[in-house]
């Protein structure tokens, strides 16, 4: 009798029943909360909440009235979870979800304590007002939050009862999978903290240079922009076998997103052109120039990540605040695009073991610095370390000499012909510059880049490194130093996207919803920069 009570089918049916009853109670509290007028956002949330509850009720009724369906459901679920990796992934995913839900009520009190200390003086009253609104919103959503926490807790209990023998098997808690789950949690926490920094103007943002924006004039456009972009993103992920067409779509989408954010900020394209101060169509030209940097990045990614993953770095590029909110000047638009060209030259030197391509990379970095600033010089140390790491047991002296000779030759040429000392520049070294770089790229993306660098060094030490690992390790070794120099972080942005996409693809999947979630968070964070 006791064993019959704990039969998997009985347990799953009980879970569906509890989910339905608890959902109905939570929905009743939600709808019964006093409201003078239901806003459009709350109306949409109510519709989604009611839909989820109706789904749970429907599944509970079906479980009682269709025993055959319940048996098939039980068999399919048990078959899928019987694999150790699937059960571990499901368990860790539920644990992470539960931790995030439980942390929500503690976030706002922490922000309240931070406002008097870590908010710039001119924004303290505004931050306090937003905190009060956020607290009211959290109080209104408390029934939904409690229901979600119960669903997660009960799901963990169901797994613990049905799969207790598997949990007790030695070696079940695989270290690598646990570390990956922790990295996912850290990435989501960094992205959430980035949003809190923007919404409440916390201290890191106080030293962050304004990205050249006015007040937000057209916030209504974002819903359309977000929806169209996510449709395009799904299309690109589902048709990864057609990288050329997807690259063209990304280039157009990158320029369109940049223009759309400018339109939202200034109200019209005419006002944006006036802000750019480059004549009619100047904003379109700058957006197109910046977006063309996706082309050389594509060829580098195809060589290092494979054809089907060649457009993943471009997706991270077009959604990052650095790409969407950068200052509207030609040198700022050219800097990451030209750095991507330089990465292409270095990658050619690696894959073809060519001294000539190495010299071209070194010379190009110096010549390009005369056009768009000293940030291009970051390519020289990054290329040298990348080439050295690729040599593994023996250093590729010829290619290292090629980069150095090319850079020196270009510098001497500039000095003799124009008197421009390309290597003489002024840059301040501050940790605040490194933080500003992380905010521009997106803190979630920065965490993934750092994780990719650490993993790359581990692979290199163990002798399992690939060419893309050399870039990740070089970026971690050189990027932390150069990112703290003013003007250098923007240049390294293409390398950040490439390195982070390698980690994101392995962590969240190259075609699954995880990669789309990261891009959506990036795009939402970019919008919050404007909105708040």
C-alpha positions in Angstrom: 0.0 0.0 0.0 2.8 2.4 0.9 4.7 1.6 -2.4 1.5 2.2 -4.3 1.1 5.6 -2.8 4.6 6.5 -3.9 4.2 5.1 -7.4 5.5 7.6 -10.0 2.2 8.0 -11.8 0.5 8.9 -8.5 3.2 11.4 -7.6 3.1 13.1 -11.0 -0.7 13.3 -10.9 -0.5 14.8 -7.4 1.9 17.4 -8.6 -0.4 18.5 -11.4 -3.3 18.7 -8.9 -1.4 20.8 -6.5 -0.1 23.1 -9.2 -3.7 23.6 -10.4 -5.2 24.3 -7.0 -2.3 26.6 -5.9 -2.5 28.4 -9.2 -6.2 29.1 -8.8 -5.6 30.4 -5.3 -2.7 32.6 -6.4 -4.8 33.9 -9.3 -7.6 34.8 -7.0 -5.3 36.8 -4.8 -3.8 38.4 -7.8 -7.1 39.6 -9.3 -8.5 40.5 -5.8 -5.7 43.0 -5.1 -7.1 46.6 -4.9 -6.5 48.4 -8.2 -7.8 51.8 -9.2 -7.1 51.1 -12.8 -5.5 48.1 -14.4 -2.5 49.2 -16.5 -1.8 47.7 -19.9 1.3 45.9 -18.4 -0.7 44.4 -15.6 -3.5 43.4 -17.9 -1.0 41.5 -20.1 0.6 39.9 -17.1 -2.8 38.9 -15.8 -3.6 37.2 -19.2 -0.4 35.3 -19.1 -0.9 34.3 -15.5 -4.5 33.1 -16.2 -3.3 31.2 -19.2 -0.6 29.3 -17.2 -3.2 28.4 -14.5 -5.7 27.2 -17.1 -3.0 25.0 -18.6 -2.2 23.5 -15.2 -5.9 22.9 -14.6 -6.3 21.3 -18.0 -3.4 19.0 -17.5 -4.7 18.0 -14.0 -8.1 17.1 -15.5 -6.6 15.2 -18.3 -4.4 13.2 -15.8 -7.6 12.0 -14.0 -9.8 11.4 -17.0 -7.2 9.9 -19.4 -5.2 7.3 -17.5 -3.6 6.0 -20.8 -2.3 9.5 -21.5 -1.0 9.8 -17.9 0.8 6.4 -18.2 2.4 7.5 -21.5 3.5 10.8 -20.0 5.0 9.0 -17.0 6.9 6.6 -19.3 8.3 9.3 -21.5 9.4 11.5 -18.6 10.9 8.6 -16.7 12.8 7.6 -19.9 14.2 11.0 -20.5 15.2 11.6 -16.8 16.7 8.1 -16.5 19.9 9.4 -18.1 22.2 10.8 -15.5 23.1 14.0 -17.4 19.4 14.8 -18.0 18.5 14.3 -14.4 21.4 16.4 -13.2 20.6 19.2 -15.6 17.0 19.2 -14.6 17.9 19.2 -10.9 20.4 22.0 -11.2 18.1 24.0 -13.4 15.3 23.9 -10.9 17.7 24.8 -8.1 19.0 27.8 -10.0 15.4 28.9 -10.7 14.4 28.5 -7.1 17.4 30.6 -5.9 16.7 33.4 -8.4 13.0 33.5 -7.3 13.9 33.4 -3.6 16.4 36.2 -4.1 13.9 38.6 -5.6 12.4 39.8 -2.3 15.9 40.5 -1.0 17.1 42.6 -3.9 15.0 45.7 -3.3 16.0 46.1 0.4 19.6 45.8 -0.7 19.0 48.6 -3.3 17.4 50.7 -0.6 20.5 50.5 1.5 22.7 51.3 -1.5 20.9 54.4 -2.6 22.3 56.9 0.0 25.8 55.5 -0.5 26.2 54.4 -4.1 23.9 56.7 -6.1 25.2 59.9 -7.7 23.9 62.9 -5.8 21.6 64.2 -8.5 19.8 60.9 -8.9 19.1 59.9 -5.3 15.5 61.3 -5.3 14.8 59.7 -8.6 16.3 56.4 -7.5 14.2 56.5 -4.3 11.0 57.1 -6.4 11.8 54.2 -8.6 12.5 52.0 -5.6 9.1 52.8 -4.2 7.5 51.9 -7.5 9.4 48.6 -7.7 8.4 47.7 -4.2 4.8 48.3 -5.1 5.1 46.2 -8.2 6.8 43.3 -6.2 4.0 43.4 -3.7 1.4 43.2 -6.4 3.2 40.2 -8.0 3.7 38.4 -4.7 0.9 35.7 -5.5 2.6 34.9 -8.8 6.0 34.7 -7.1 4.8 32.4 -4.3 3.1 30.1 -6.8 6.3 29.8 -8.9 8.4 29.1 -5.8 5.9 26.3 -4.9 6.1 24.8 -8.3 9.9 24.7 -8.3 10.0 23.3 -4.8 7.4 20.6 -5.5 9.2 19.6 -8.7 12.4 19.1 -6.8 10.6 17.0 -4.2 9.1 14.9 -7.0 12.5 14.3 -8.5 13.9 13.5 -5.0 11.3 10.8 -4.4 11.2 9.2 -7.8 15.0 9.2 -8.5 16.4 8.8 -5.0 18.6 5.8 -5.9 20.2 7.7 -8.8 21.0 10.7 -6.6 22.9 8.3 -4.2 25.1 6.8 -6.9 28.7 7.8 -6.5 29.8 10.3 -9.0 26.3 11.5 -9.8 27.2 15.2 -9.0 29.6 15.7 -11.9 32.0 18.6 -11.2 31.9 19.9 -14.7 28.1 20.1 -14.9 27.9 21.7 -11.5 30.5 24.4 -12.5 28.5 25.1 -15.7 25.3 25.5 -13.7 27.2 27.9 -11.4 28.5 29.9 -14.4 24.9 30.2 -15.8 23.8 31.6 -12.4 26.7 34.0 -12.3 25.9 35.2 -15.8 22.3 35.8 -15.1 23.2 37.5 -11.8 25.6 39.8 -13.6 23.0 40.7 -16.2 20.4 41.4 -13.5 22.9 43.6 -11.6 23.7 45.5 -14.8 20.0 46.3 -15.1 19.9 47.4 -11.4 22.9 49.7 -12.1 21.1 51.3 -15.0 17.6 51.6 -13.4 18.8 53.0 -10.0 21.9 54.9 -11.3 24.2 53.0 -8.9 27.7 54.1 -8.4 29.4 52.3 -11.3 27.3 54.2 -13.7 28.2 57.6 -12.1 31.7 57.3 -13.7 30.3 55.9 -17.0 30.6 58.4 -19.8 27.2 59.3 -21.2 26.9 57.6 -24.5 25.9 60.7 -26.4 22.1 60.4 -26.0 19.3 62.7 -25.3 16.1 61.9 -23.5 14.0 59.0 -24.8 11.5 60.3 -27.2 9.9 57.2 -28.7 9.8 54.3 -26.1 6.8 52.8 -27.9 9.0 51.7 -30.7 10.9 49.2 -28.5 8.2 46.5 -28.5 8.3 46.3 -32.3 12.0 46.4 -32.4 12.4 43.7 -29.9 9.8 41.5 -31.5 11.2 41.8 -35.0 14.7 41.2 -33.8 13.8 38.0 -31.9 12.0 36.7 -35.0 15.2 37.4 -37.0 17.3 35.8 -34.4 15.3 32.6 -34.4 15.5 32.5 -38.1 19.3 32.8 -38.1 19.7 30.1 -35.4 17.4 27.8 -37.3 19.1 28.3 -40.6 22.7 28.1 -39.5 23.5 26.0 -42.5 23.1 29.1 -44.7 25.7 31.4 -43.1 26.2 33.8 -46.1 22.6 34.8 -46.2 22.4 35.1 -42.4 25.5 37.4 -42.5 23.8 39.7 -44.9 20.8 39.8 -42.6 22.9 40.5 -39.6 24.7 43.4 -41.3 21.4 45.0 -42.2 19.9 44.2 -38.8 22.9 45.7 -37.0 22.6 49.0 -38.9 18.9 49.0 -38.5 19.1 48.5 -34.7 21.6 51.3 -34.4 19.4 53.7 -36.3 16.3 52.5 -34.4 17.9 53.2 -31.1 18.9 56.6 -32.3 15.4 57.3 -33.6 14.0 56.3 -30.2 16.4 58.6 -28.4 15.9 61.7 -30.6 12.5 61.3 -32.0 13.2 61.2 -35.8 15.9 60.5 -38.3 16.2 64.2 -39.1 16.9 65.0 -35.4 19.4 62.1 -35.3 21.2 63.5 -38.4 21.3 66.9 -36.7 22.8 65.3 -33.6 25.4 63.5 -35.7 26.2 66.8 -37.5 27.3 65.0 -40.6 24.7 66.2 -43.1 21.6 64.4 -44.4 22.1 60.6 -44.2 25.1 60.9 -41.9 23.6 58.7 -39.2 22.8 56.0 -41.8 26.4 56.1 -43.1 27.9 55.7 -39.6 25.5 52.9 -38.7 26.4 51.1 -42.0 30.1 51.6 -41.4 30.0 50.1 -37.9 27.8 47.2 -39.0 30.3 46.3 -41.8 32.7 45.1 -39.1 30.5 42.0 -38.9 32.0 40.8 -42.3 35.6 40.3 -41.2 34.4 39.0 -37.8 32.4 36.4 -39.7 35.4 35.1 -41.6 37.4 34.9 -38.4 34.6 33.1 -36.6 34.1 30.7 -39.5 37.8 29.7 -39.3 37.8 29.3 -35.5 34.3 28.1 -34.6 33.1 26.4 -37.8 30.6 27.4 -40.5 27.4 26.8 -38.5 28.7 28.9 -35.6 30.2 31.7 -37.7 27.3 34.2 -37.1 27.1 33.7 -33.3 29.6 36.5 -32.4 27.7 38.8 -34.7 24.5 38.3 -32.8 26.2 39.3 -29.6 27.7 42.3 -31.4 24.5 43.8 -32.7 22.7 43.6 -29.3 25.4 45.0 -27.0 25.2 48.5 -25.5 28.6 49.3 -27.0 27.2 48.7 -30.5 23.8 50.3 -30.1 24.6 53.3 -27.8 28.1 54.3 -28.9 28.9 58.0 -29.6 27.9 59.0 -33.1 31.3 59.9 -34.5 33.1 58.3 -37.5 36.2 57.2 -35.6 34.1 55.5 -32.9 32.1 53.7 -35.6 35.3 52.6 -37.4 37.3 51.5 -34.4 35.6 48.0 -33.7 35.2 47.4 -37.4 38.8 48.0 -38.2 39.9 45.9 -35.2 37.8 43.1 -36.6 39.8 43.5 -39.9 43.0 43.3 -37.9 41.8 40.1 -36.2 41.2 38.6 -39.6 44.8 39.3 -40.6 46.1 37.7 -37.5 43.9 34.7 -38.0 45.2 34.3 -41.5 48.7 34.3 -40.1 47.7 31.6 -37.7 45.9 29.3 -40.0 48.4 29.7 -42.9 51.5 30.0 -40.7 52.4 33.0 -42.7 55.0 35.6 -41.8 53.5 38.0 -44.4 50.0 38.1 -42.9 51.6 38.7 -39.5 53.4 41.7 -40.8 50.2 43.0 -42.4 48.4 42.7 -39.1 51.1 44.7 -37.2 51.3 47.4 -39.9 47.5 47.6 -40.2 47.1 48.2 -36.4 49.5 51.2 -36.5 48.1 52.7 -39.7 44.5 52.3 -38.5 45.4 54.0 -35.2 46.2 57.2 -37.2 42.5 57.1 -38.3 40.5 56.0 -35.3 42.7 56.4 -32.3 45.2 54.6 -30.1 42.8 51.8 -29.3 43.8 50.0 -32.5 47.3 49.5 -31.0 45.8 46.9 -28.7 45.9 44.5 -31.7 49.7 44.3 -31.5 50.1 42.8 -28.0 46.9 40.7 -28.5 48.3 39.2 -31.8 51.7 38.6 -30.3 50.3 36.6 -27.3 47.9 34.8 -29.6 50.6 33.7 -31.9 52.9 32.7 -29.0 50.2 30.6 -27.4 49.5 28.9 -30.8 53.1 27.9 -31.0 52.7 25.7 -27.9 56.0 23.9 -27.5 58.1 26.2 -29.8 57.5 29.9 -30.3 56.7 31.0 -33.9 59.6 33.4 -34.1 59.1 34.3 -37.7 55.5 35.4 -37.2 56.2 37.2 -34.0 59.0 39.1 -35.8 56.5 39.8 -38.6 54.0 41.5 -36.3 56.8 43.5 -34.7 58.5 44.5 -37.9 55.2 45.4 -39.6 54.2 47.7 -36.6 57.6 49.4 -36.5 57.7 49.9 -40.3 54.3 51.5 -40.3 55.2 53.7 -37.4 58.4 54.9 -39.0 56.6 55.4 -42.3 54.0 57.6 -40.6 56.7 59.5 -38.7 58.7 60.2 -41.9 55.7 61.1 -44.1 53.3 63.0 -41.9 55.2 63.5 -38.6 52.4 61.7 -36.8 53.8 59.7 -33.9 51.3 56.9 -33.9 52.8 55.2 -30.8 52.9 58.5 -28.8 49.5 58.7 -27.0 48.0 59.6 -23.7 45.8 57.2 -21.9 44.8 57.0 -18.2 45.0 53.7 -16.4 42.1 53.3 -14.1 40.0 50.3 -12.9 36.9 52.5 -13.6 37.8 52.2 -17.3 37.6 48.4 -17.0 34.2 48.6 -15.3 33.0 51.0 -18.0 34.2 48.5 -20.6 32.2 45.8 -18.9 29.1 48.0 -18.8 29.4 48.8 -22.5 29.8 45.2 -23.5 27.2 43.9 -21.0 28.2 42.5 -17.6 26.8 39.0 -18.6 28.9 39.0 -21.7 31.9 40.1 -19.7 31.5 37.2 -17.3 31.3 34.7 -20.2 34.4 36.3 -21.7 36.3 35.9 -18.5 35.1 32.3 -18.2 36.2 31.6 -21.7 39.6 32.9 -21.0 40.1 30.8 -17.9 38.9 27.7 -19.7 41.2 28.5 -22.6 44.2 28.7 -20.3 43.3 25.4 -18.7 43.1 23.8 -22.1 46.4 25.3 -23.1 48.2 24.1 -20.0 46.7 20.6 -20.5 47.8 20.6 -24.2 44.2 20.4 -25.6 44.0 24.0 -26.8 42.6 25.0 -30.2 43.2 28.2 -32.1 40.1 29.9 -30.7 41.4 29.1 -27.2 44.5 31.1 -28.0 42.4 34.1 -28.6 40.4 33.6 -25.4 43.5 33.2 -23.3 45.2 36.2 -24.9 42.1 38.4 -24.3 42.1 37.4 -20.6 45.8 38.1 -20.4 46.1 41.3 -22.3 42.5 42.5 -22.2 42.3 43.1 -18.5 45.4 45.3 -18.7 44.4 47.2 -21.9 40.7 47.4 -20.9 41.8 49.6 -18.0 43.3 52.1 -20.5 41.0 54.8 -21.7 39.9 54.3 -25.3 41.1 50.6 -25.6 38.1 48.8 -24.4 36.0 49.7 -27.4 38.6 48.3 -29.8 38.6 44.9 -28.1 34.8 44.5 -28.5 34.9 42.2 -31.5 37.4 39.9 -29.7 35.1 39.9 -26.7 32.1 38.8 -28.8 34.0 36.0 -30.5 35.4 34.7 -27.2 32.1 34.9 -25.4 30.2 33.2 -28.2 32.5 30.2 -27.8 31.6 29.9 -24.1 28.0 30.7 -24.7 27.6 28.1 -27.4 29.1 25.4 -25.2 27.2 26.5 -22.1 23.7 27.3 -23.4 23.7 25.6 -26.8 24.2 27.1 -30.2 20.6 26.7 -31.3 18.7 26.5 -28.1 16.8 29.2 -26.2 19.8 30.0 -24.0 21.6 31.9 -26.7 18.5 33.8 -27.6 17.9 34.6 -23.9 21.4 36.2 -23.7 20.8 38.3 -26.8 17.4 39.3 -25.5 19.0 40.4 -22.1 21.6 42.4 -24.0 19.0 44.2 -26.1 16.8 44.9 -23.1 19.8 46.3 -21.1 20.6 48.6 -24.1 17.0 49.9 -24.0 17.1 50.5 -20.2 20.1 52.7 -20.8 17.8 55.0 -22.8 14.7 54.6 -20.7 16.2 55.4 -17.4 
